[in-house]
């Protein structure tokens, strides 16, 4: 019985992973293909610049979120120390 549950849970995990992987692959395939080399090069440069901008925006957002979380933690600690007095 235990082995059946183990196999069933493994199948569920494989199904979930394959669903997520398929969704990611479909998202990647939506990038338009160009037929000429010059257009491909310019698109690649624009795409890398766009990717660079997106990466910088994501880094900024993560940094802001971390700073906000640290501030909230410090405020929470200060309140708990005041309440303990």
TINUGU-577159 format. One line per field, with one value per atom (N, C-alpha, C, O, CB): x, y, z; residue number from 1; atom name. Coordinates in pm, whole numbers. Glycine has a CB too. Layout:
u <- X|... $
v <- Y|... $
w <- Z|... $
k <- NUM|... $
a <- CA|... $
//
This chain:
u <- 83|0|88|59|-95|194|284|353|373|388|389|455|360|403|506|233|134|122|117|-4|117|109|236|231|84|350|475|479|520|592|435|432|329|356|400|214|109|157|134|-20|223|273|383|394|324|466|570|508|557|660|403|335|273|275|227|218|160|269|248|88|383|494|544|570|610|557|602|502|542|622|373|270|279|268|131|300|310|434|428|313|547|671|659|704|790|598|584|489|510|533|387|294|367|353|175|445|518|624|642|584|694|797|734|789|876|621|553|508|517|434|460|417|535|521|350|650|768|817|857|879|815|859|768|815|865|638|545|573|562|399|609|639|766|775|653|865|991|970|1033|1098|886|865|789|780|791|735|658|747|695|567|878|971|965|984|1117|939|925|1058|1163|868|1054|1174|1182|1080|1173|1304|1321|1388|1459|1405|1366|1419|1552|1630|1320|1582|1707|1810|1775|1683|1936|2043|2055|2080|2173|2039|2051|1940|1964|2045|1819|1709|1731|1699|1575|1787|1813|1915|1901|1861|2020|2124|2068|2096|2242|1990|1934|1833|1825|1869|1757|1660|1733|1690|1567|1843|1920|1978|1975|2033|2029|2082|1972|1991|2153|1858|1746|1696|1660|1631|1693|1648|1741|1696|1635|1873|1968|1960|1972|2111|1939|1923|1795|1793|1920|1690|1565|1581|1532|1453|1650|1674|1759|1737|1742|1857|1942|1859|1874|2057|1773|1687|1595|1576|1603|1539|1451|1527|1476|1385|1650|1731|1763|1758|1861|1796|1825|1702|1711|1880|1587|1463|1432|1390|1345|1453|1428|1523|1482|1440|1650|1746|1706|1714|1887|1663|1621|1499|1492|1589|1404|1283|1316|1263|1182|1405|1444|1516|1491|1534|1605|1674|1578|1593|1776|1480|1380|1298|1270|1287|1260|1181|1261|1207|1135|1389|1474|1488|1479|1614|1510|1522|1392|1395|1558|1280|1151|1130|1082|1036|1168|1153|1243|1204|1186|1365|1455|1401|1410|1593|1344|1285|1168|1154|1240|1084|970|1016|957|879|1123|1177|1233|1213|1285|1302|1358|1246|1256|1448|1140|1027|959|919|926|945|882|966|912|863|1098|1186|1178|1176|1331|1173|1165|1035|1034|1175|923|796|795|743|683|854|854|944|914|899|1055|1142|1071|1084|1275|996|922|812|785|863|748|641|696|628|561|820|881|924|942|1002|939|983|877|900|1028 $
v <- -120|0|126|224|0|118|233|258|373|210|150|163|223|300|26|188|242|393|468|172|437|580|651|764|606|586|645|662|767|559|559|567|670|747|429|673|769|912|999|742|937|1073|1110|1225|1084|1013|1039|1076|1167|917|1007|1039|1179|1251|935|1217|1350|1456|1557|1365|1434|1530|1540|1650|1488|1426|1428|1503|1577|1284|1484|1554|1705|1782|1503|1747|1890|1950|2058|1914|1881|1930|1939|2036|1840|1838|1842|1953|2014|1707|1981|2090|2224|2306|2091|2246|2372|2385|2493|2381|2276|2281|2311|2389|2148|2249|2277|2421|2482|2185|2475|2615|2708|2805|2650|2680|2761|2750|2850|2719|2630|2613|2686|2743|2465|2684|2758|2907|2977|2728|2957|3099|3136|3244|3135|3048|3074|3071|3150|2972|2985|2971|3088|3097|2844|3178|3290|3402|3502|3344|3388|3487|3479|3371|3464|3591|3585|3557|3607|3716|3475|3443|3537|3567|3294|3584|3672|3594|3497|3798|3636|3561|3616|3540|3562|3743|3800|3810|3825|3937|3802|3807|3943|3951|3771|4050|4186|4212|4269|4291|4168|4186|4102|4143|4150|3983|3896|3959|3953|3757|4019|4081|4201|4218|4125|4284|4400|4359|4420|4495|4255|4204|4144|4160|4099|4074|4016|4125|4113|3927|4232|4343|4410|4442|4445|4432|4494|4401|4446|4528|4272|4176|4170|4162|4039|4174|4170|4299|4296|4148|4412|4539|4534|4578|4660|4481|4469|4374|4401|4420|4263|4168|4232|4209|4041|4312|4380|4477|4483|4456|4553|4646|4573|4615|4729|4462|4384|4329|4328|4269|4283|4230|4339|4316|4168|4458|4568|4609|4639|4688|4611|4645|4540|4574|4656|4413|4307|4317|4300|4170|4346|4363|4480|4470|4385|4589|4705|4670|4708|4824|4599|4562|4470|4486|4495|4373|4282|4359|4336|4168|4449|4530|4614|4625|4620|4673|4753|4666|4705|4824|4546|4456|4410|4399|4334|4382|4339|4453|4431|4295|4573|4689|4710|4739|4817|4696|4712|4605|4633|4708|4481|4372|4393|4365|4237|4442|4469|4579|4571|4507|4682|4791|4741|4776|4907|4659|4604|4515|4517|4525|4437|4353|4435|4401|4262|4543|4630|4695|4706|4737|4739|4800|4698|4729|4858|4576|4470|4439|4421|4343|4433|4408|4521|4496|4391|4644|4759|4754|4781|4892|4720|4712|4600|4617|4690|4486|4374|4403|4361|4246|4477|4515|4615|4608|4575|4708|4805|4736|4772|4915|4638|4568|4481|4457|4481|4435|4351|4431|4374|4278|4562|4646|4666|4734|4778 $
w <- 0|0|0|-68|122|79|88|-46|-86|198|-114|-244|-348|-433|-292|-340|-435|-415|-513|-415|-290|-264|-310|-359|-115|-293|-337|-488|-538|-293|-561|-707|-753|-845|-769|-690|-727|-703|-787|-647|-591|-564|-662|-703|-418|-699|-798|-933|-1000|-813|-973|-1098|-1094|-1193|-1127|-980|-966|-980|-1047|-830|-919|-927|-1071|-1120|-833|-1139|-1278|-1365|-1454|-1331|-1341|-1418|-1396|-1491|-1380|-1273|-1243|-1308|-1366|-1091|-1298|-1357|-1508|-1569|-1318|-1570|-1716|-1759|-1864|-1768|-1681|-1712|-1707|-1798|-1614|-1602|-1587|-1696|-1753|-1447|-1726|-1830|-1966|-2043|-1835|-1996|-2122|-2132|-2239|-2139|-2022|-2021|-2047|-2121|-1886|-1987|-2009|-2153|-2213|-1913|-2209|-2347|-2444|-2543|-2382|-2418|-2504|-2496|-2596|-2465|-2380|-2364|-2439|-2496|-2216|-2440|-2509|-2660|-2731|-2467|-2709|-2852|-2912|-3034|-2881|-2832|-2884|-2937|-2987|-2777|-2927|-2979|-3131|-3187|-2927|-3202|-3347|-3415|-3374|-3400|-3520|-3598|-3717|-3779|-3644|-3750|-3866|-3977|-3951|-3830|-4103|-4216|-4266|-4324|-4329|-4245|-4296|-4184|-4067|-4359|-4223|-4124|-4058|-3938|-4188|-4136|-4081|-3979|-3872|-4193|-4014|-3919|-3795|-3684|-3984|-3815|-3700|-3607|-3485|-3748|-3665|-3583|-3507|-3389|-3670|-3576|-3508|-3403|-3296|-3609|-3432|-3334|-3215|-3101|-3399|-3243|-3133|-3044|-2921|-3187|-3106|-3026|-2947|-2829|-3116|-3010|-2939|-2830|-2721|-3037|-2859|-2759|-2640|-2526|-2820|-2666|-2555|-2474|-2351|-2607|-2542|-2469|-2386|-2271|-2566|-2445|-2373|-2255|-2146|-2467|-2278|-2169|-2060|-1941|-2223|-2102|-2005|-1921|-1799|-2077|-1987|-1914|-1817|-1703|-2013|-1865|-1778|-1659|-1547|-1857|-1682|-1573|-1471|-1351|-1627|-1521|-1430|-1351|-1232|-1508|-1417|-1347|-1240|-1129|-1447|-1274|-1177|-1059|-945|-1244|-1086|-977|-888|-765|-1033|-948|-870|-785|-667|-963|-844|-770|-654|-544|-864|-677|-569|-459|-340|-623|-497|-398|-316|-194|-466|-382|-310|-216|-102|-410|-264|-180|-58|52|-261|-78|34|135|256|-16|86|177|255|375|98|187|254|360|469|151|327|424|545|658|357|521|632|722|845|581|661|740|822|939|648|761|834|949|1057|740|926|1032|1146|1263|978|1114|1217|1298|1420|1153|1229|1299|1390|1502|1199|1340|1420|1543|1652|1335|1525|1639|1741|1862|1592|1694|1785|1864|1984|1706|1797|1867|1971|2082|1768|1935|2029|2149|2260|1959|2126|2238|2328|2450|2185|2270|2351|2431|2545|2263|2369|2439|2553|2652|2341|2538|2641|2763|2871|2583|2748|2860|2961|3061|2811 $
k <- 1|1|1|1|1|2|2|2|2|2|3|3|3|3|3|4|4|4|4|4|5|5|5|5|5|6|6|6|6|6|7|7|7|7|7|8|8|8|8|8|9|9|9|9|9|10|10|10|10|10|11|11|11|11|11|12|12|12|12|12|13|13|13|13|13|14|14|14|14|14|15|15|15|15|15|16|16|16|16|16|17|17|17|17|17|18|18|18|18|18|19|19|19|19|19|20|20|20|20|20|21|21|21|21|21|22|22|22|22|22|23|23|23|23|23|24|24|24|24|24|25|25|25|25|25|26|26|26|26|26|27|27|27|27|27|28|28|28|28|28|29|29|29|29|29|30|30|30|30|30|31|31|31|31|31|32|32|32|32|32|33|33|33|33|33|34|34|34|34|34|35|35|35|35|35|36|36|36|36|36|37|37|37|37|37|38|38|38|38|38|39|39|39|39|39|40|40|40|40|40|41|41|41|41|41|42|42|42|42|42|43|43|43|43|43|44|44|44|44|44|45|45|45|45|45|46|46|46|46|46|47|47|47|47|47|48|48|48|48|48|49|49|49|49|49|50|50|50|50|50|51|51|51|51|51|52|52|52|52|52|53|53|53|53|53|54|54|54|54|54|55|55|55|55|55|56|56|56|56|56|57|57|57|57|57|58|58|58|58|58|59|59|59|59|59|60|60|60|60|60|61|61|61|61|61|62|62|62|62|62|63|63|63|63|63|64|64|64|64|64|65|65|65|65|65|66|66|66|66|66|67|67|67|67|67|68|68|68|68|68|69|69|69|69|69|70|70|70|70|70|71|71|71|71|71|72|72|72|72|72|73|73|73|73|73|74|74|74|74|74|75|75|75|75|75|76|76|76|76|76|77|77|77|77|77|78|78|78|78|78|79|79|79|79|79|80|80|80|80|80|81|81|81|81|81|82|82|82|82|82|83|83|83|83|83|84|84|84|84|84|85|85|85|85|85 $
a <- N|CA|C|O|CB|N|CA|C|O|CB|N|CA|C|O|CB|N|CA|C|O|CB|N|CA|C|O|CB|N|CA|C|O|CB|N|CA|C|O|CB|N|CA|C|O|CB|N|CA|C|O|CB|N|CA|C|O|CB|N|CA|C|O|CB|N|CA|C|O|CB|N|CA|C|O|CB|N|CA|C|O|CB|N|CA|C|O|CB|N|CA|C|O|CB|N|CA|C|O|CB|N|CA|C|O|CB|N|CA|C|O|CB|N|CA|C|O|CB|N|CA|C|O|CB|N|CA|C|O|CB|N|CA|C|O|CB|N|CA|C|O|CB|N|CA|C|O|CB|N|CA|C|O|CB|N|CA|C|O|CB|N|CA|C|O|CB|N|CA|C|O|CB|N|CA|C|O|CB|N|CA|C|O|CB|N|CA|C|O|CB|N|CA|C|O|CB|N|CA|C|O|CB|N|CA|C|O|CB|N|CA|C|O|CB|N|CA|C|O|CB|N|CA|C|O|CB|N|CA|C|O|CB|N|CA|C|O|CB|N|CA|C|O|CB|N|CA|C|O|CB|N|CA|C|O|CB|N|CA|C|O|CB|N|CA|C|O|CB|N|CA|C|O|CB|N|CA|C|O|CB|N|CA|C|O|CB|N|CA|C|O|CB|N|CA|C|O|CB|N|CA|C|O|CB|N|CA|C|O|CB|N|CA|C|O|CB|N|CA|C|O|CB|N|CA|C|O|CB|N|CA|C|O|CB|N|CA|C|O|CB|N|CA|C|O|CB|N|CA|C|O|CB|N|CA|C|O|CB|N|CA|C|O|CB|N|CA|C|O|CB|N|CA|C|O|CB|N|CA|C|O|CB|N|CA|C|O|CB|N|CA|C|O|CB|N|CA|C|O|CB|N|CA|C|O|CB|N|CA|C|O|CB|N|CA|C|O|CB|N|CA|C|O|CB|N|CA|C|O|CB|N|CA|C|O|CB|N|CA|C|O|CB|N|CA|C|O|CB|N|CA|C|O|CB|N|CA|C|O|CB|N|CA|C|O|CB|N|CA|C|O|CB|N|CA|C|O|CB|N|CA|C|O|CB|N|CA|C|O|CB|N|CA|C|O|CB|N|CA|C|O|CB|N|CA|C|O|CB $
//
